[in-house]
Amino acid sequence: MITQFKISITKQILEESKHCSSSINDVKLTGENCAIANALKYLFPDVYVTGYYIYPFATDEQHIYKHFRIELPQIAKDFIRVFDSLCKMPDTRTLLPEFEFEISLPDEIISEVNIDEIKNIVYKDLPALELNCMTN
């Protein structure tokens, strides 16, 4: 079974992420603190995002799925390009429009998510993620 996740980049996420790479910043920190990474941290605390992929377990070198990656849809790639171009104007980043995109995760990845983290998502009002189960 494949689980579809709708990822929402909200005004709150944009505000939390506006200073990402706005000063001298390690590239690794950028991939951990960008808007898309911040939207996913509720589900994948060690997430790392590049201009093309999401690595859900990126910082855990011992993890069985350390090389698993999810290709970003074009809307997310375009957002990253615009967001990164505004690195010298962090407050302008908060003016970017909110948007959503979906990613698909196989069961073996879902099984690696801590059940307590899932409970927190279900019981909290977290606008960043919406879970929809679909089968392929």
C-alpha positions in Angstrom: 0.0 0.0 0.0 1.1 3.5 -0.8 0.3 6.4 1.6 -0.2 9.8 0.1 0.8 12.8 2.2 -0.4 16.3 1.4 2.3 18.7 2.4 1.2 22.3 3.1 3.6 25.2 3.0 1.7 27.7 5.2 2.4 31.3 6.2 3.5 29.9 9.6 6.0 27.6 7.9 7.3 30.5 5.7 7.7 32.6 8.8 9.6 29.8 10.6 11.9 29.3 7.6 12.5 32.8 6.4 16.1 33.0 7.8 17.1 29.7 6.2 20.5 30.4 4.5 19.9 34.2 4.8 23.4 34.5 6.4 26.5 32.5 6.2 25.1 29.1 6.8 26.2 25.5 6.4 24.6 23.9 3.3 23.5 20.9 5.5 21.7 23.2 7.8 19.8 24.7 4.8 18.5 21.3 3.8 17.3 20.7 7.4 15.7 24.1 8.0 14.1 25.1 4.7 10.3 25.5 4.5 9.7 22.1 3.0 11.9 20.4 5.6 10.1 22.3 8.4 6.7 21.2 7.0 7.9 17.6 7.2 9.7 17.6 10.5 6.5 16.6 12.3 6.7 13.2 10.6 10.4 12.9 9.8 12.5 14.7 12.4 15.7 14.0 10.6 14.5 15.1 7.2 16.8 16.6 4.6 15.6 18.4 1.5 17.6 19.3 -1.6 16.3 21.1 -4.7 15.1 17.8 -6.1 14.6 15.3 -3.4 13.4 14.7 0.2 15.5 12.3 2.3 13.3 11.4 5.2 16.1 9.8 7.3 19.0 11.8 6.0 20.9 12.4 9.2 20.9 8.9 10.5 23.8 7.1 8.8 22.8 3.8 10.5 19.2 3.9 9.3 18.2 1.1 6.8 16.5 3.7 4.6 19.3 6.3 4.7 19.4 6.3 0.8 15.6 6.4 0.4 14.6 9.6 -1.4 11.4 11.1 -2.7 11.4 13.2 -5.8 9.9 16.6 -5.3 7.0 17.5 -7.6 7.7 20.4 -10.0 5.7 22.9 -7.9 8.0 22.2 -4.9 11.1 22.5 -7.1 9.9 25.8 -8.4 9.2 27.0 -4.9 12.7 26.1 -3.7 14.2 28.0 -6.6 12.2 31.2 -5.8 12.7 30.8 -2.0 16.4 30.4 -2.4 16.6 33.4 -4.7 15.2 35.5 -1.8 17.9 34.5 0.7 19.1 38.1 1.1 15.5 39.3 1.7 14.2 36.9 4.4 11.1 39.0 5.2 10.1 38.9 1.5 9.9 35.1 1.8 6.9 35.4 4.1 5.0 37.1 1.2 5.3 34.0 -1.0 1.9 32.2 -1.5 0.9 29.2 0.5 0.8 26.0 -1.5 0.4 22.2 -1.2 1.9 19.2 -2.9 1.7 15.4 -2.4 4.3 12.8 -1.9 3.8 9.0 -1.9 5.4 6.8 0.7 5.6 3.0 0.7 4.6 1.0 3.8 8.2 0.2 4.7 8.9 3.9 5.2 5.7 4.5 7.1 6.6 1.6 9.4 9.8 3.5 10.4 7.8 6.5 11.8 7.5 6.5 15.5 3.9 5.8 16.5 4.0 8.5 19.2 4.9 11.0 16.5 1.9 9.9 14.5 -0.4 10.3 17.6 1.0 13.8 18.0 0.0 14.6 14.4 -3.5 13.1 14.8 -4.2 14.9 18.1 -2.6 18.2 17.4 -3.8 20.9 15.1 -0.8 20.8 12.7 -1.6 22.4 9.4 1.6 21.1 7.7 0.5 17.5 7.0 -2.6 15.8 5.9 -2.6 12.0 5.7 -4.7 10.2 3.0 -4.3 6.4 2.5 -4.6 5.1 -1.0 -3.7 1.8 -2.5 -1.8 1.2 -5.7 
